[in-house]
Amino acid sequence: MKHLSLEEVWKRYPNKYQGLNVASLEARHIIEALQKGDIQLSRNLYEMAFERMVSGELKFDKLTEAEMEALTREGYAEPSFGRMV
């Protein structure tokens, strides 16, 4: 796996933790697609998620008030603080 520097992350996300969150959300999307059989990978899925994050392929928006309210209703174990667009 290629080494990823913080400078590369900061180019896209001033907050490295937000960048990590975006990459982890993408990794979850990849895992879901793998489980459904929609895609097949020939390399590490985390590497793919980080590369997509650094390249700018992923877009991230904060949740709206309505989305936050929906997530805090009964039935959700923990609220999410962002969504992939």
Secondary structure, DSSP 8 states (H G I E B T S, - for coil): -----HHHHHHH-SSHHHHHHHHHHHHHHHHHHHHHTS---SS-HHHHHHHHHHHT---EE---HHHHHHHHSTT-SS----EE-
